[in-house]
Amino acid sequence: MLTKEGLKKEFSQKWKDYYQVNLFQEKGFLRKLCSKCGRAFWTLDAERNFCGDSPCQNYEFIGKKVTNKKYDYIEMWKAFEKFFVENGHTSIPRYPVIDRWRQDLFFTIASIQDFQRLDNGNMTFVYPANPLIVPQVSLRFGDIQNVGVTGRHLTSFIMSGQHAFNYPKEKGSYFKDKCIDLNFDFLHKVLGIKKEDLVYHEDFWSMPDFSEFGPSLETFSHGLELVNSVFTEFQSDNQETFRPLDMKVIDVGWGHERLVWFSNGTEAAYDCLFGPVTEYMKKATGVKVDPKIFSKYSKLAGSLDIDTKINMETTRKKIADSVGISLSDLTTQLEPLTAVYAIADHIRTLLFAIADGGIPSNIGGGYNLRVILRRCLSFIKDHSLNLHLIDIAEKHAKYLKPIFPELENALENMENILISEEEKYNKTTQDGRKLVVNMIKSGQAIGVDTLVKLYESHGITPETVKEFGKENKVEVKVPENFYALLSKEHILEKKAEKKVKLDLTGIPDTKVLFYQHPDKKEFESKVIKVLNSDDKKYIWLILDQTLFYPEGGGQEWDVGKINEKKVVDVQKFGHIVAHKVESFPVGVGDKIKGQIDWDRRTQLMHHHTAIHIVNGAAKSVLGKHAWQAGTHKSVDKAHVDISHYRGLTEDEVKKIEELSNKIVQKNIKTKSNFIHRFEAEKKFGLGIYQGGHIPEKELRILEIPGHDIEACAGTHVSNTGDIGKIIILGTEKIQDGVIRITIKAGKAAENYLTENLQCARSIIKKIENSNLIEFSKSYLGKINAETATEDLQKSAKVFSVPNDQVEANVNKFLLEVLENLVKVGKLNEAIKSKSKAKSLEDACEHLFDLWKSQKKEMEKLSLESSKFVVDELIAKVKGSNVFERVSMERKEIIHTAEGILQKKPDLTVILVNHEGDIVCMSNKEDASKILKELCQKYGGSGGGRPNFAQGKIDASKLNI
């Protein structure tokens, strides 16, 4: 198994091959090993024995002038951009922080990721210029607890990417020697750092899955890492072995925030990185720290890092001793300030994520966004900070506008999300507080697993749990790497495995015909291989070419016939299509005839294109964050799952449906073409990955001009008008932050409308025949398929059931109401004349109200009846027990038993009905014990308390 430490050790042993560059030889750099940590580094200072990284060296730049001037956040990028453009690089805009172009990562964690593409397991690069630089905002969540504490850790940062590709094949590309020359010139000649103060570490960098990696040289100065230059040369397909990449790539990640901090020398990076934001927050909260104490603390804070194997508590104590105050006093002074710093960082991270379509949730990458948001809310609550998160976001957006003007457009959406998330947080913490306090009072230990469960199930942050413990004089220890434990499962996307597994070794790719011949229904082909199926009734056929569309992109497979035998499943493995067919005599080389079930294909085409239309409409109505999270298209219906922070309102659903049908009615010609990935991204942007990553160099782009553009391999109509009609059946929250919109389109929609009209008419007839409710003639005169469908949807809400269960519920309530009228004549008074209904919804409301009023009346009669039975049963008492069979429902039995005990408290009452419902009540004996014995004797089960127990027995065994 490949590991970073193992590969780093292997490269270090061959340092002349991997780390020695011309600059080191020309300038006289010496290779040394750190006397503290053993790391290899290069320096011009012959006296240097330490590597220059924390904790081997403290921050020595704080309060000092180490560059030729102080650069603010915007100025540093402009200086960087100017230098590299003058040295032949193209400056390009940042890519989104939510990664849509790789299926294995949720977030952009490094600038090189912008250009990485996985094509069937092979790492390739797509880049708009060569060489280039990019102010890539990157998100990382493994260091959450370090943020605000060390002075340098952040959850989002600009990785100023410096990249050159395909060395030495492409013009303009370069590798190690020129890379380090540029590094040295920018730091020494542009920023003015003394060359003796530059230290280069030998290191190693890799993507989490080792899809690309190589040796690297990290540049340090005065205890701070400024840039990491990665020389990408290798990749691994299986995380066991590795091989050279097809091209050598320069992957330099400059720490933009660190360069700004380094040039300013402030005690904490946060004071110079966020422009006016931090100062505003300090004034708003009144948070102050003794400048002398904070200055001493900041220089030592680099050693506080949960990623290192130090004991954080011990290190904090040493820092407190060095500063000259107690650990308790240090903590009291610093915690509110570190909270302010953390909030400033976390809100900026959320702003970038929301601007790029991310939302907090409890799944996938959204999990990490919710973690940092709830951490902000927890800090505000725990430290009573006078802060409003949207105000902080607005100030970030304004300050960053010269580099990232798009952030201002995200503020309205961010405010809505913050309001929604704060409501959820307040509710979960309110409910969770009782839970935590009860756990503490009962003496239950609160360890790591409990803290994780409390966060994931109830949204309670460990800081809040710790505070609850403090209030109840119990110490709750939060692991130093708690947030790293939470976030590690939500960085990489989990890959779904193919359910069907076939041995297809050595089989050539299948030629698919459905793109070139979208209207063709029959074809001829040659058998390449025959494979057995788990079910002996079927075989799997591999053909040299096919018209059958295999399952993919959420679209179900085609069915039909091969040599008159039914095709029941079609799957794709890479570029090979396999057909599951009813068994028949066939061999390799045989020619076959295939026939597509065209009605099914047409319906699937209607549903697939309709989903694209609805998805585009949802984004228009809800906002750009409403990204597709999954789809399924069957013959009967289809659905699209979208990311959204709350359920959809009726008005939003109506707008999405109306906009979708407008697109249908416009008769827009759809366009579908295969385009090279680079050209597709350049022309249409990364929004083409709306449906997820596609591991191909050539992408099939489906365009509904002016409405939606996606990379999609499915089958589609050539004109939106072919669909005819789109109906939204309903919406539901299927996961936190994911809303499912279910639709019918085309023939399925037509059939649905017809069925709804028939259903509505059937319900109306049954209601009228009951003589309980009369419909207005104007309503009956205007009812049609559309109005019937709308009425059924509204009626479904009356009963809180799906649309297709309205008729069943009407039947149920009608039956009960009519039976009650027959059973108890007194109830006839409830209906002196027919109710008038203006619609089906109105009629259902009348029926439901009538049923409820009858229920109340029946309960009253039941109570009156039970009072009579009480006296009757007491009259039968012989001894101290009542054990009788009664003709009552369970609720009436309980009322009767209670009535007996009110009059005769010393009795033990046991009542059972003909269905076997049994109730036992007593003030002197253990009712639960008596019931248990009866259940054992007569067969059944039940339980309860000493004074009241109930259950179910086999009434046929009773002889009373």
N, C-alpha and C positions, 0 to 999 in steps of 0.2 A: 504493500500500500504506500503510495507516494505521500510524503509529508514535507512541509516547508522546511522544517529543521534538517531533515535528511538531505534534501536537495541543496540547501544552503551549505551544509558540511561538504558535500561532494564538490560543489563549485569552488569552495574555499581552498580545497586541496589543490586545485588547478588554477590558482589565482592569476598566474601570468596569462592564461588563455581567456579568462573571463573578466578580470578587473583592471589589469594594467592598460593604461591609455597613454598616448603620446604626450599629453600635457604633463603627466606625472614625471615622465622621463626628462622632458625639456626644462621644466621648472625646478626639478630636483626634489620632488615629493618623496618622503620616506614612508615605507610600509611598517606599521607597528601593531602590537597587540595591546589592548587596554589592560592595565595592571589591576583593574577592579573587576571587569566583566569578561575579559578575554576576547572581545570583538576585535576584528582586524580593521584598521583604518589607515588613511594616507594623510600626511601633514607636512608642511614646510617648517614647522617648529620642532627643532631637534630635541628640545627639552620637554615636549609634551609626552605625557605617559597615560593620560586618560582619553577615552574616545570622544568625549564632548557631549554625550547624550545624558539625560537624566536617567537614573539618579547618580550616575558617576560624576556629573558636573551640574552645579546649580545654574539658574538663569543669571548670567552675568551682564546681560544687555539692559536690564531694567534700571532706569534712571541714568543711562549713559547714552552718549552719542556714538553710534556704531555705523551709521550710514551718513552720506553727505547732506541729507536733509530728512525731515519728517514727511512721510507720504500718507495722505488719508486713503480711505478704501477705494475711492474713484481714481485718484491720482496714481496709485500704484498700478492699477490695470492699464491706464493710459501709457505709463512709462514702459511697462512690459510689452504692450502692444506695439508701441513705436519702435523699440529695439528689434523685435523679431520680424516685423514687417520690413524694416530696413535690411534685415538679413535673409530676405527671400521667402518669408512665411506669409500665408494668407490668413487673415483673421476672419473667423466665422462665428455666427451666433451660437448660443448654448443649445443643447438638446434638452428634451423634457427630463425631469427628475424621476418620473414614473416611467419605467422601461416597458415599452410595448413591443419592441422589436426582438427581444430574446425571450424564449418561453421559460427560462430557468431562473430569472431574476425579477424581483418586483421593482427595485429601485436602481437608479444610475449611481453606482458607487465609485466610479472612476471615469476620467475623461476618455480613456481608450475605449470604454464600453460603447460610446457613441457610434463607433465605426465597426464594431464586431458583429458578425453575422454567422450563425451556425447553419450550415447547409448539409443536412443529413449526416451530422456528427463531425463535419470538417469545419474548422475555424477559418473564416475568410474575413476580409476587411473591405468595407465600402466607405470611401472617403471623397469629399467634394473638392479637395485640393491637396497638393503634396509639395512641400511640407506645409503644415498649418498650425495655428494656435486657436484655442477656444476657451472662453471663461465658463467652464462647465461646473455648474452647481451639482454637488454630489451629496447624497444622503447616506449616513451610516449610524447605526443604532447600538453598536456594541459597547460604546463608551458613555452611555447616558449618565451614569452616576459620577463620571469624572467631570461632566459639564458644570461649569461654575466653580469648580473646586481647584483644578490644576492651573487655571489661567489660560490654557491653550486648547482644551478639548471642546468640540462642537459636534452637533448632530448634522449640520449642513455647512458646507464650505465651498468656496470656489477652488476647484482644482484647475489652475491655469494649465491647460493641456498643451504640450509642445510635442508634435508628432510628425514623424517621417516614415513613409511606407515603401516596402518592396526594394530595399537596398540589396544589391547595387543596380538592379535592373531599371529602375525609373529615374528619369531626370529630376534633379532636385532632392532626391532622397539622400540620407546620410546615416552613419551608424555611430559607434561609441566615440571615436576620436573627435569628430566635429561636435557631437552632442556635448561633451565635457568642455570643449573650447568655448562654446556659446554660454554654457553654464558659468564658467569662470569669468568671461567678459561681462556678462550682465551683472553678476554679483560684485565684481571687483571694479570694473570700469564705469558702469552706470550707477549702481547704488553706492559705490565707494567703500565697500568692506575691505579691510586690509587682507591681503592674500595670506598672511601668516595666521589669520583668524578663521580661515576656511579649512574644514576637516571633512574628508570623504570616507564614509563607512562602506565596507563591503556587505552587501545584503542580497535579498532574494525577494521577488514579488510574483504573485500568482492570482488569477481569478479563483474564487472559492472551489470551482470544480476542476481546476488545472487545465481548463480549455485553452489557456495560453499563459506562458510564464517565461521567466528568464532571470539572469543575475541583474543586480542593480547597484548603483552607487548613490548613497544618501549624502546630501551636503548639509553639514552642521556649522554653526557659528555661535560662540558664546553660550553653549548649552541648548540651543534650539535647532531642530531640524527645519530646513527651509525648502528643500526640494528633493524628490526621489526620481532618479533617472533609471528607468527600466529598459534593458536591452532584450526585447522580446524575441526569442529564438525557437521556443519549443512548445509542444502541446501534448496532452494526453487524452486518449479516447476512453480509457478504462480506469484511470487513477492507479494503475499498477505499473505501466511502462510509459515511456515518452519518446517522441520523435521530433525532428526538426519541422518547424512551420514551413509552409510553401514560400513565405517571404519573411525577411527580417524587418522588425518594426521598432522604431524609437518611440518609447512611451514614457514621456516625462511629465510628472505631476508636480507642478509648483504649488507650494502652500501659500496661496494668496493672502489668507488671513494672517499667517505667520510672518510673511514679509512685512505686512502693514504693522503688526505688533512690534516686530524687531526694529523697524525704523523709528517707531514712536517711543519705545522703552517704557510704556505705562506698566503699572503694577500688574494689571490683568489685561489680557487681550481684549476683553469685552468692552473696555472703556474707549478703545480707539476703533474697533471694528464696526460698531453699530451707529457711528456718527452721533447724532443728537439723541438717539433712542435711549441709551443707557442713562444719560444725564436726566432726561425727562422722567424716567422711571424712579431714579433716586429721589428726585424732588417730590414726585407724587406720593412716594411711600415714606419719605423722611428717614430712609435707611442711611446710617452713618457708621463709619468705623474709624477708630483712632489711626490717623495717617502713618504714624511711626510703626505701630503694630502691623498694619496692612503691608507696608513697604518691606518689612523684615519677612513677613509670612510669604509674600509673593515670590521672593527670590528662592525660597525653599519649596514652594508648592509643586514644582515639577516632579518631585519625588512621590507625590500623591497620585498614584495611577493604579487602578484596579487590574490593569492588564499585566502589571509586573507582579512578581512573586513576593512582594513585601507584605508585611503586616501593617495594614492601614492605621489601625489604632495605635500601634507602637510608634509608627512614623509621625502621626499627628502629635503624640506626646512629646517626641523629640523636638518637633517644630515649636510647640508651645513653650518648652523649656528654653529653646534658643531665643524665642521672641521675648521671653521673660514673664509670661503669665501662665495661669493654670489652664489645663486642657478645657475645663468647664467654661472659663471666661473666654477663651479663644473661640470655642464653639458658639457661645451665646452671641458674641460680637459678629462672627462671620456668617452664620447660617442665613440670616435675612438677606445679606448681600449676595451670597452664592445663589440664593433663591431668585433674586432679581436677575442675576446674570443668566441663570438657567432658563428663566421665562423668556428673556430677550432672544436667546438662541432658539428655543423650541418654537416660538411663534413665527420666527423667520422661516424655520424649516417647514412649518405647516403652511405658510403663505406660498412658498414655492410649490409644495406638493399639491395644494388645492388649485393653484393657477394652472397646473398641468393635468388636472383631472383626478387627483387622488382625494379620497375621503376617509376619515377615521371610521373604523369598524372593529369587529372582533375576529376577522378572518384575514388571511393573507397579509399583504403589506400594510393594509389599513389598520391592522393590529398595532403596529409600531407607531403610527400616527396618533392613535387613541392613547397609547401609553404616554407619549410626551404631552399631549393635551391635558390628560387627567393629572399629570404631574404638575402642570402649571396651575390648574384649579386647586390642587392639594396645597401647593406652596402658598397661594393667595389666602386660602382658608386658615392654614396652620400659623401663618405669620401675620394675619390680619392686614394684608397689603391692599392699599387703595389703588387698585389697578383694574382697567378694563382691557381685555385682550384685543378687541378690535381696534382700540386706539393705538396699541403698540404695533399692530399689523399695518395700520395706515401710515404711521411714521416710518416704518421699514420701507414700505412701497415708495414713499416720497423720496427718501434718501437714496434708494437704489435706482431710481428712475433713469439716470444717465446711462446705466448699463443694461437694466432690465425693465423697460417701460411697460411690459406686459403685466406686471404685478398689480398695477392700479386697477386693471379690469377684473381682477379676481376678488376684490374687497367685498362687493355685495354678496357674492356667493359664500365667501368666508364668514361673513357676519351671520348668515342664515345657518351655516353649519355649526358655528360656535354656540349660537342660541340653542339649537337642537341638542348638541352634545352636553351643554351645561345642564339642561333639564334632565337628561339621562343620568349624568353624574350625581346630581343632587338627590335624585330618587334612589339610586343604588346605594349611595353612602348613608342616606337616612335609614334605609332598610338594613344595610350592613352593619351599622353602628350597634344596633341591638344584638346582632349575631356575635360580633367581636366581644362586646362587653360580657355577654353570657358565657362565651368561651373562657374569657379571662377569669370571671368570677367562679366558674366551675373547676378552675385549676387545669384546664386543658392546655397543653403545651402548644405554642404557635411556632412551628419550624418553617423551613423553606417551602415544603410541599403545601402547607396550609396557607402561607403567604401568597403563593402562586394561585392556589384555588380561590382565595378571597379576592384576588385581583381579577381573575378570568371569569368567575361566576358572579361577582357582586361589584366589580369595578373599584374596589377599595385599594388604594395605593399603600405600599408598605410604610410610607411616612405617616399616613393616617392611622394605620394599625398601631404604629409605634406611639403616636400621640394618645390614642385610646388607652394603651397600656400605661403610659405615664400618668394619665388622669386617675387610673385605678391602682397606681403604685406597683405596677408589674413591668419589668424590663423586657421589651420585645427586641430581639437582635435581628437586624436586617442584613443579609449577606452582602458583602461589598460588591459582588458581581450580580446582584439580583436582576437588574434590567438587562444585563447581557444574557442571562438565562432565559428571560422572557422573549427577547428579540431574536435569538439565534434560529428559532424554528420558523421565523417569518421573514427571512431574507431570501431564501431560495424557494422557487416554485416547485411543488412536488409534481413529478411526471406521472401521468396515468398509464398503466400498462395495458397492452392489447389483450383482450380476453381470449381470443382465438390464437393458438400458436401452431404454426405449420413450418415444416422444414423446407425452405425454399432455396437452399444452397445451390449456387450455380445456375439459377433460372434467370433468363434475360428479362428485361423490362417489358411490360405489356404496353402495346400501342393502344391508347384510348381514342375512340372515334367520336365521342359525344360532343367534343368541342368543335371539331371541323364539320361535323354533320349533326347539328342540334335537332333537326327535324326527322332524322332517319329512324325507322322503327325496327328494321331487320338487318342482319349482317351474317357473313360467313367467316369462319375462323378455323385455325388449326390447333389441335390439342398439344400443349407443351408438356404437361404433367398431370397425372391423376393421383390424388391423395385420399386416404381414408378419412372418414369423419367419426366423431365419437358416437354418433347415431348411425347404425348400419344401414338405415334406410337411405342415407345420403352419401355423396362423395364430393370432394372439392376438385374443381377443374381449373387449371391454369391454361389460358389461351394466348395465342400470339397477338390477338387484338380483340377489342370488345366495345360494345355500345352500352353495356351495363354500367351504371354509375355506382361506385362502391360507397359505403357509408363514410361520411367525412364532412367536416365543417358543420356538424349538427344536423345534416340532412340524412334521412334514412335512405337505404339502398334501393336500387331498382329491383323489381321482380319481373318474371316473364317465363319464357321457356327456352331450353336448349334441346334440340332434337325432340321436341314435344314433351320433354320432362320439365317439371316445375323447378324454377330457380327460386330459392327461399332466402338466400343471404348472399351478399357480395361485400367483400372486405379488401382493403388495400394494405399491402405491406411494402413500405418504401415506394417503389415504382411498379410493383407487381400486383395485379388484380386477381383475386381468387373467388370462384363462384361455387356456392353450395347448391348442389343439384340432386334431385331424386336419382337414386342409383340406376344405371343402365350400362350395358356392355360398351366400353369405349377404351381406346388405347392411345398412347403417344403417337402423334402424326395423323390421327384421324381428323377428317374435316367435319365440322358441325355447322348447324344453322341456329342462330339465336334470334329471339323475338322479344321485344320490350313490351311490358304492359303499359301502353301509352297513356291511358287514363290516369294511372298512378303517377307516372312521370310528370304529366301536365300539372296535376295537383301539387306535387312537390315543388315544381318550378314556381307556381303561383305563390305558395307559402314562403319559399326562400326569398324571392324578390320582395314580397310583402314585408318580410322581417327587416330587410335592408331599409325599406321605406319607413317603417315604424321606428326603427332605431334612429334614423336621421331626424324624424319628427320629434322623438323624445329629447334628443340633444337640443333641438331648436326651442322646445318648450321649457325644458328643465335647466339647461345650461351645459357647457362643454364638459363638465365633470361626469355627465351621464354616459360613461363608456360601457360598451358591451362587455358583459361578464360571462356570457354563455348563451347558446341558442339550441333549439331542437325543432326540426321540421318533420312532421309526419303527415300522413294523408288526411287524418281527421282534423288536426289543428297544429299550431306552431306557437312557440314562445321565444321571447328574447329577455334575457336577464340584464338589467342595467344597474350600474352603481349609482345609488342615490341615498341621501342621509335620512330620509323619512318616507312613509307611505305616500302614495299619490292621492291628491284630492280628486273629487268628481270632476271639477272644472279642468284640471290638468289632463285627466284621461280623455275628456271630451275634446280638448284642443288637439291632443296627439292624434285621436281618431279622425277629426275633421281635416287636419293638415295632411294626414296619410292619404285620405280619399281625394283631396285636392290634387295630390301628386298623381294618383291613379287617373283622375279625370283629365289631366293635362295631356295624356297620351304621349309621355316622354319616351323617346327611343333610348333604350339602354345600350351601353357600349361595353364590350368585353374584349380585352386584348392581353396577350402575353407580352410583358415588358421586363427587361433586365432590372433586377432589384435596384441598382444604382439610379437608373433613369426614372423608375417609378417613385422612389423616395424624393428625388430631385424635383420631379414634376408635381407630385401630389402631397408630399410631406409624410410625416410618420403616422398621420391619421389613417393611412391604408391598413395599419395593423389593428384596426378596430376589433376585428374578430380574433386577434391573437397572432402570434408568430407563425410564419410559414417557412419551413426549412428548405427553400428552393432558391436557386439563383434567378430563375425566370418566374415572375409573379403574374398570375392572372388577375387583372384589375377589372372589377365591375364598377361601372360609373353610371349613376343616374344623374345626368348633368344638372347642376344647380342645387342638388339635394344631398347626395351621398356618394362617397367613393371609398371602396374597400378592396383589399386583396382577398379574393374569394374563388375557390375552386369548384363551387357548386353549379347546378344547372339553373338557368334563369329565363324569364320571358324576354322577348326582344322589345316589347313596348309596355309601359306601365298600364296602359288602358286594357291590355289583355286580362288583367287581374279582375276587373269588374267591380269588386267591392272588398273592403277590409273592415272587419268588425272586431273590436276589442271585447273579448268575453269577460275579462276582469283582470285585476292586478292583485298581487300579494307579496308580502315580505317573506322571502324564502331563507334569507340569512340577514344578519345585521349588515346594513349598508348595501343590500342587493334586493332589487324589486323585480319581480317577474311580471311581464306583460304577455298575456295569452290571447291569441287571435285566431280568427278563421278568415280565409280569403278565397277568392275564386268560386269554384263550384261548391266547396265546403261551406262558404258563407251563404251562397244561394240556398243550399239545402237547409242550413241552419235557420234562415229567415222563414222558409216554408214550414219547417217543423214548429217554429215558435208560433206562427199564425195558427196552425192546427191545434197546438197545445193551448194557446190562449182561448180559442173558440171552445175547446173541450171544457176548460175550467169555467168559462162564462156560462155554458149550458148547464153544468152541474150546480153552479151557484144559483142560477135562476130556477132550476127544477126543485131546489130545496125550499123555495117560497120564503126564504129568509131575507134576501137582498134583491133589489130590482135595479138594473142598469138603465142609465139615461139613454134615450133613443139617439141623441146626437153622438154619444160615444160609440154606440154600436154601429152607427152609420159611417164613421170615419176610420174604423180599425183596419189596418193593413199589416203587412209583414214587418215593416219598420217600427210602427207604433206598438205592435204586439211584442216585439223584441225588447223595446224600451220599457214597456209595462211589466214584462216578466222580470227584467233586471231590477226594477223598483220594488216589485212584489217580493222578490227574493230577499230584499233587505228587511221587509216587514217581519219575515219569519227567521231571518239570519241564517239562510241556507243558500247553496248554489242555485243558479237559475233552473237547472234540470230537476230540482227537487221541489219546485213550487207546487206542481199539481199533486204530488204525493202528500204534501203538507195541507193543502186545501181539502183533500179527501179525508185526511185524518181529523181535522178540526170540524168539518161538516158532520162526519159520522158521530163524533163525541157530542156535539151540540144537539143533534137530532135524538140521539139515544137518551141524553139527559132529559130532554123534553118529554120523552115517552115514559121514562122511569119516574120522574117526579113532576106531577102535574102542577105543583106550585110554581115551577120555573116558567110555565107558560106566560105568566104575568110579565116576564122580561121582554116578550115580543108582542106588542099590541098591534104593530103595523110593520110592513116591510121597510128595511133601510134603503135609502136611495144612494146609488154609487155612480160617480162621474167617470170612474176608470177602474181597471182591474186592480190597481194598487189600492184605490179607495175601498173597493169591495173586500180585499184581503184584510185591510185595517179594521173594517166593520166586523168581519168574521172573527178576527183575533180578539178584538175587544169584547165581543159577545161571549166568546169562549172563556175569557178571563173573568167576566162578571158572573158567568155560570159557576165557575170554579169557586169563587168567593161564596156564592149562595149555597153551593153544595157543602162547603166547609162549615158554614153556619148550621145547615141542617144536620150535618154529621155530628157537630158538637151537641146540638139539641138531642139527637138520637143517643149519643154516648151518655148524656146525663140520665136518660131513662134507663139505659142498660146498666149504669152504675148501681142504681137502686135495686134493679132486678138481681144483679149478681151478688150484692151484699146480702140480700134476703136469702140467698142459697147457702151462705157461709156456714160451714160446720167445722169448728176448730179454728186454726190460725192461718189457713191457706185458702187462696182462690186459684183453682186450676181449671179453666173452662175453654171450650172452643166457641169462637164468635164469628159472625158474618160481617167482617169489617176489613178495610184496608189497614196497612201498617200504621199510618198516621192516626187513624181513629182508635186503633188498639192502644197506642201510647196515651192519647187523651183519656180514654176510659180507665186505664190503669192508674193514671195520675189522679183521676176523680175518686176512685175507690180509696186510695191512700190518704187523700185529703179528709175523707170522712172516717176512715178506719186506719190510722197510722200504724197500728200494730200488726197489720196483715202482711203476708207475702203474696203478691199477685202474679200469676202466670197465665197469660192469655195467648191463644194461638188461633189462626184462621185456617180455612180449608186449603189455602195455598202453601201452608207451612210456615208463614211468618210468625215468629214467636217473640214475646216480650216478657221479661221478668223484672219486677220492681219490689224492693223491700227496704225497710228502715232498720230491720233487726238482724237479717241474715245476709250472707254474701251472694248477691244476685248473680254475679258473674260465675261463681262456682256452681250454683244451681243450674244455670243455663248450660254450662259445659257438660255437666252430668246428663242432662236431658238430650243434648246433641249426640253424646256418645251412645245413649240408649236408643234414640229414635233415628239416628243417622242424620248428620248435618254438621253445621259449624256456626260459630258466633262468638261474641265476646262483649266486654263492656267494663263497667265500674262496679264496685260493691253494692251500690244502691240502684243501678240500672244496667241491664244487659239485653241484647237483642240478637237474633240470628235467624237461621232457616233450618227446618227439620223436615223429615218425610211424614207428612200429616196422615198418610194412609195407615201408619203403624200405631196411631193413637187410638185408644179405646174409650175416649170420653165424648 
